Amino acid sequence: RVWDEQGGVLRIALLGAFRDALVSLQGHKDKECAALAELGVKMKSLDMDLRHFLVMALPIERQHTRGLRDDEFLVTRPDDLSACGVASSGSTAPVASQNEEARPRMPLVLVLDNLRSAFNVGAIFRTAECLRVQRIYLCGYTATPEDAKGQTARAAMGADVYVPWEYRPKTLPVLLELREVGMDITGLETVADAPFVHRHAFPKSGVALLLGNERHGLEADLLAACSSIVRVPCRGVKNSLNVGIATAVCGYEIARQWGWGEDTPEGGDAPVAEIPPP
């Protein structure tokens, strides 16, 4: 904000103080801090443009935010653990209490068919937790929070603890089971002439939203098992959104139509289809 004020006099003064502070870190007991001193030594001239300064200061920002997780940026409020009945375990890992499952859930089930990206799966878990969906089915080679590499759990930022999920080797039997208990099977796919999500009426009796592979989409047999197919409108060059983003768009449109979460923390009074336990 002060880069060009006072003809640059203030900028030079601040950069000088900045350089002195960096140089003072020489010999610091923390090796990472001591390494930052080299930046001050390299600042031979204080007459630099803003872009040069920002590039030079990037290592400082990385060091300063080294302990932050992705979910700690732009936080408007802390996670409301008390509202969802979460018991403290004395550690930083979230632990769901027995009261958690007593709270109403949105009558929405997500069925993930052969998603190849663990990061997309983690993002979907975060959306599912925010919407408080009934369950996620992870099918085929879709990564689960228990996978050895832990990428899904890290991307979910702890949301997987609060969302019931189940792994199934095949997707089609899951869809048939959900249909038997009254769930409307809706595929989210870029099918020509499919209605946009905001123009489709999602039945309040319960919806199973089917999501396909990032590259190949949904197979023909799975599309045939759907009661309806919807798509997210795309007006640009690309004809589809990232599957994690598309899930959020569609999930929140369903919540809007059902009035879920508008009047009470638990949402509206939509009847919930009973899903058999795993």
N, C-alpha and C positions, 0 to 999 in steps of 0.2 A: 504493500500500500504506500510505502514511503520511498519507493525506488527512485522516482524522478523529482521528489520534492526538494526545494531549496537548491535547485541546480545540481543535485547529486551530492551535496556536502554532507547531508545526514546519512546517505547511503555509504559513503566512504568511511564515515566515523563508525557506523555500525559494523561494517565489514572488518574494520581494523580491530574492533573489540572482539568480533567473532574469531578472527585469526589468532589473536592473543590467547583466547580461551582454549582454542584447539592446541596450540603449541604448549600450553601449560600442562597438557595431559602427558607429555613425555615422561617416561619412567613411572607412569601410573601402575599400581599393583594389579589392576584388571587389564589383561592383555588386549581385550577388545577396545577399551578406552585408550590405551597407549597407542594402538594402531591408528586411531583417529587423529592423533597428533601429526601424522604424516600429511594430512590434508592441509593443516595450517602451514607446514613447511613449504608446501607446493604453491601456496598463495603468494607468489612473488609480487604480483600487481593486484591492487584493489579496484582497478578500473576494468570492470567486466560487465557484460550484459546479463540480464536476468536469467536467460536460458543457461548460460555457462554456470551461474551460481547454483541453479537448481540441480543440474547434473552433478556438480561437485558435492552438493549437500546430500545427495541420495544415500550414500553409505551411513550418514548420521541418522537419517530417518529410519533406515533399516535397523540400526542398532537400538534406537530409542523404542521402536515398536516390536522388538524381537520376541517379547513374551506375550504379545497380544494374539488372540485367536480371531478368525474371521468374524465370528458373531459378536465381537466386542467393539467393532467399529460402528459409529453412528447409532449407538444404543440410546433409545428414548426412555426406556425403563428397564429395570432388571427383570429376569425371568420370574414370573409369578408362581413360585413353587407352592406357596401356601394355598393358593386358589385351587390347585389340582391335587391337594392332599399328598404332597411328597414328603416322605420321611427323610431326615438327615441321617447319613451313615457315618458321619465324622470324617468323610473324605470329600474330594472335589468331584467324584463321580456321582451322577444323579441316580437316585434310587426311588422307584415308584412305590408308594404305600398301598396297602390293601384297599384304601378308600378310593383310589384312582379309578378303578373299573366300575365303581358305583355311579359315577357321574355320567349323564347322558352323552351319547355319541351321535354324530351326524350319520344318517343312514346311507353312507357312501362307502363303497369298497373299491380299492384300487387293485387292479390285476396287471402286473408287469410281465410282459412276455419277452424273454431273451434280450434284456437291456445289457449292452456291453460295457457301459461306463458306470463304475462304482460311484463316481462323483454325481452323476445324474440321479442314481438311486438315493444317495444321501440327501440330495436337494429335495427329492420327492418326499422323503421321510419328514423333512422340516415342514413342508407344506401340509402334509397329512396331519402332523401334530398340531399345527396352528388351526386347522379346520376341525380337528378332533374326529377324524374318520373312524369307521368301525374296525377296519383291518386292511392290511396290505398283503397280497399274495405275490411272492417272488418266484417266478417260474423259469424253467429251463436253466440257462447259464447266468441268469440275473444274479448279481452279487448280493450277498446278505451281510448284515452287520457282524456276523460271526466269522466271516472269511478271514483267513490267516493274515493277509496283508493289512486288514483293518481300514481300508480306504473308505468303505461305505460308512462305517461308524464315525470316522473322523469328519467326513463331509456332512453327516447328519447332525453333528454338534450335540450329541446326547439325545436328540429327538427320538431315536429308535427305542429308547427305554419306555417311552410313553405311548407308543403306537403298537397295538397288537399286530404281529406279522407271522407269516407262515411260508415255508419253502415248499414248493411242489415241482416235481420233475417235468410235468406236462401241464399245459395251459387249458386245453379243451375240457378235460374232466372238471376243472375248477369252475369254468363257465356253466357247465351243465348242472353242477351242484348248486350254484348260486341261483340259477333259473328256477330250480326246484323249490327253493325257499322264497320265491317271489321277487327276486332282484331283477330289475330291468337291465339287460346287458347292452351297454353303449360303448361303441368303439370310437376312439379319437384318432382320426386318420384323414389324410389329404385325398379323400375320394371325390371325384368329380360329381357335382350336383348334390353333395351332402350339405345339409343345412348348417349354417354357422351356429356356434354354441349359444349365442344370445338370441337366436330365433327358434331354438328347439326347447320344447317344454319337457323338463326332466321330471318324471313321476315321483311324487313324494313318498311312495311306498318303498322306495329304495332303489339305488342305482349302483351297478358294478361298472366302473369305468375301466375299459381295456386299453392299455398302452403298449405300443409295439417297439420293435428294434429301431434304433436311431437311424440306421442306414436303409434297412429293407422294409420297415413298417410291419404291418400285420399280414399274416398269411391268409390265403383265401378261405381255408376252413374255419379260421377264427372269425373272419368277417361275416361268414355265413351264419355263425352262431349268434351274432349280435341282433338285438331287437331293433337297434337304430345305430346310425353312424353319424358323427358330427365332426366339424372341423373348425379350426380357429382362422378367422379371416387374415390373409396376408396380402398386402397391397404393393409390396416391393418386388424385387427381382426373385428373391428366394420364395419357395412355395410352402415353407414350413418353419416352425419354431423349434428350438431345442425342446426335447421331450419334458425336461423338468419345468421349463417355463410354461409350456403348453398345458401341463398338468395343473399348474397354479391358476392359469387363466380360466380353464374349464371348471376347476374345483370351486373357485370363488364365484363363478357365474351360477353354478348350482346352488351355492350358499345364498346368493342374492335372491334367486327365484324362490327358495324355500323360506327366506327370512331367517336363516340360521345365524344366530348371534346378534341380531339387531335389537331385540327387546330385553333379552336376558343373557347372562354369560353362557348358558347352555343352548341358546338358540330357540328356534320355534318348536311347534308341537307336532312335527311330522312323524307319522308312525314309522317304527323301525322294524325292518324285516329281520327275523331271527336267523342268525348264521350259526350252523352247528359248530361246536368247539373242535379244534384241531385234534 
